[in-house]
Amino acid sequence: MLRRAAAADVARLTEWMRDDYAEAGYAFDAARHGEAIRALVADASLGRLWWIEDAGETAGYVALCFGWSLEYQGRDAFVDDLYLRPAFRRRGLGERALAAVEAEARALGVRRLHLEVERDNDAGRALYARRGFLGNDRLLLSKPL
């Protein structure tokens, strides 16, 4: 179900990310996002990037990016991107992909898994709730540097 992305996949992943971000309404810079993909694929200490495959077809991609947490006493990680092409949605593939990512994360010593979801993404929120992701009263704040 998950196939690790390689350096030869960077251009294709960048195209798929462009599609993902266009659908979500996120800003996209092909050069900068391509470099971020290249770095994640090249340096296993940063995380993992996988293609999601179903019956021999590439259905999407998922990125797991590592951090370190004193609160969680070790490695934590974000499911930074999870994208399925529209034709592959609502077939249980997202749930299976997340289960596979969780198993990989456990094997990699991740103690806490995080993700973000848009407030109006009802399908995504339902998927993540089924997989045990819970909201909390905290707000994730960020600042570009």
C-alpha positions in Angstrom: 0.0 0.0 0.0 2.9 2.4 0.8 5.9 2.7 -1.5 8.8 4.9 -0.3 9.4 7.8 -2.6 12.8 8.1 -4.2 14.9 10.9 -5.7 13.5 10.0 -9.2 10.0 10.8 -7.9 10.6 14.4 -7.0 9.2 16.0 -10.2 6.1 13.8 -10.2 5.5 14.4 -6.5 5.8 18.1 -7.0 3.1 18.0 -9.7 0.8 16.0 -7.4 1.5 18.4 -4.6 0.6 21.3 -6.9 -2.8 19.6 -7.6 -3.4 18.9 -3.9 -2.6 22.5 -2.9 -4.7 23.9 -5.8 -7.7 21.9 -4.6 -7.1 23.1 -1.0 -6.5 26.7 -1.9 -3.0 26.7 -0.5 -0.1 28.8 -1.9 2.3 26.7 -4.0 5.8 27.5 -5.2 7.1 24.7 -7.4 10.7 25.4 -6.8 10.5 25.7 -3.0 8.1 22.8 -2.6 10.1 20.7 -4.9 13.2 21.4 -2.8 11.3 20.4 0.4 10.3 17.2 -1.2 13.8 16.5 -2.4 15.2 17.1 1.1 12.6 14.8 2.7 13.3 12.0 0.2 17.0 12.4 0.6 17.3 12.6 4.4 15.6 9.9 6.4 16.2 11.8 9.7 13.6 14.3 8.5 10.8 11.8 8.0 9.3 9.7 5.2 7.4 10.3 2.0 5.4 7.5 0.4 3.3 6.9 -2.6 -0.1 5.4 -1.8 -0.8 2.5 -4.1 -4.0 0.5 -4.7 -4.2 -2.5 -7.0 -1.1 -1.5 -8.8 -2.2 2.1 -9.3 -0.7 5.2 -7.7 -3.6 6.8 -5.8 -1.9 9.5 -3.8 1.0 10.4 -1.5 1.5 10.9 2.3 4.3 12.6 4.1 5.5 12.0 7.7 7.7 14.7 9.1 9.6 14.2 12.4 10.0 16.4 15.4 11.1 16.0 19.0 9.0 16.7 22.0 9.8 17.0 25.7 6.1 16.7 26.5 5.9 13.4 24.7 9.4 12.3 25.8 10.8 11.8 22.4 10.1 11.7 18.7 6.8 13.0 17.5 5.7 13.4 13.9 3.2 15.2 11.7 1.2 13.6 8.9 2.1 16.7 6.9 0.3 15.9 3.7 -2.1 13.1 2.8 -3.5 13.4 -0.7 -5.6 11.0 -2.7 -6.6 11.7 -6.2 -10.4 12.2 -6.5 -11.0 8.9 -8.2 -9.6 7.0 -5.2 -11.6 8.8 -2.5 -14.4 7.4 -0.3 -13.2 3.8 -0.8 -11.4 3.3 2.5 -8.0 3.9 1.0 -7.3 6.9 3.2 -8.0 4.9 6.3 -5.8 2.0 5.2 -3.0 4.5 4.3 -3.2 6.1 7.7 -3.1 2.7 9.4 0.0 1.9 7.4 1.6 5.3 8.3 0.8 4.7 12.0 2.5 1.3 11.9 5.6 2.8 10.2 5.6 5.6 12.7 5.6 3.2 15.6 8.4 1.2 14.1 10.4 4.4 13.7 10.0 5.3 17.4 7.3 8.0 17.1 5.6 8.5 20.4 2.9 11.0 19.3 1.4 11.5 15.8 -0.2 14.9 14.9 -2.0 16.2 11.9 -3.9 19.3 10.8 -7.3 19.4 9.1 -9.4 22.2 7.8 -12.4 22.9 10.0 -14.7 22.6 7.1 -13.2 19.3 5.8 -16.0 17.0 7.2 -14.8 13.9 5.3 -11.2 14.4 6.5 -12.3 15.0 10.1 -14.5 11.9 10.1 -11.6 9.8 8.7 -9.1 11.1 11.3 -11.6 10.6 14.1 -12.1 6.9 13.0 -8.3 6.5 13.2 -8.3 7.9 16.8 -7.1 11.5 16.2 -8.7 13.7 18.7 -8.9 17.5 18.9 -7.9 19.3 22.0 -8.4 22.8 23.5 -5.0 23.9 22.3 -4.4 26.1 19.2 -1.6 25.4 16.8 0.0 28.7 16.1 2.7 29.3 13.5 4.9 32.0 12.2 6.8 32.1 8.9 10.5 32.8 9.3 
